[in-house]
Amino acid sequence: MSDDSLTQTQDEPIDDPREQTASGTDEYDLPIDLYAGAIILIMGALVLVTPLFTDMPSDAPWRPTSMNLISGTIYVLVGLVLLRRAERF
């Protein structure tokens, strides 16, 4: 017995847009290093200027201003490294 049904057709290739490489002028790919670097750099700048505009608690067991300066500097350095990797800075 042979099964010659009308629904059997040859498989046609399906173009999957996920497999296509980005080519052409109508597409724009934002590098993740650029995006992350910009966000982290802005965060670092905000952490660094926070002690200028707010009253830091004086009863803390550590110096909050120093902690802001240290963590803000780390944020800025990481942001600059990411921007450097994105070849934008």
VENBEL-V193606 format. One record per residue. N is the residue number from 1. PSI is psi as a letter, one per 20 degrees, with the letter a starting at -180 (NA if undefined). Layout:
BEGIN
n psi
N PSI
N PSI
END
This chain:
BEGIN
n psi
1 p
2 q
3 n
4 l
5 q
6 i
7 i
8 o
9 r
10 p
11 p
12 q
13 p
14 p
15 o
16 o
17 i
18 h
19 i
20 q
21 q
22 o
23 q
24 r
25 i
26 j
27 q
28 p
29 o
30 o
31 p
32 h
33 h
34 g
35 g
36 g
37 g
38 g
39 g
40 h
41 g
42 g
43 g
44 g
45 g
46 h
47 h
48 h
49 i
50 g
51 i
52 h
53 i
54 q
55 p
56 q
57 p
58 i
59 j
60 q
61 i
62 r
63 o
64 h
65 g
66 h
67 h
68 g
69 g
70 g
71 h
72 h
73 h
74 g
75 g
76 g
77 g
78 g
79 g
80 h
81 g
82 h
83 h
84 g
85 h
86 i
87 l
88 i
89 NA
END
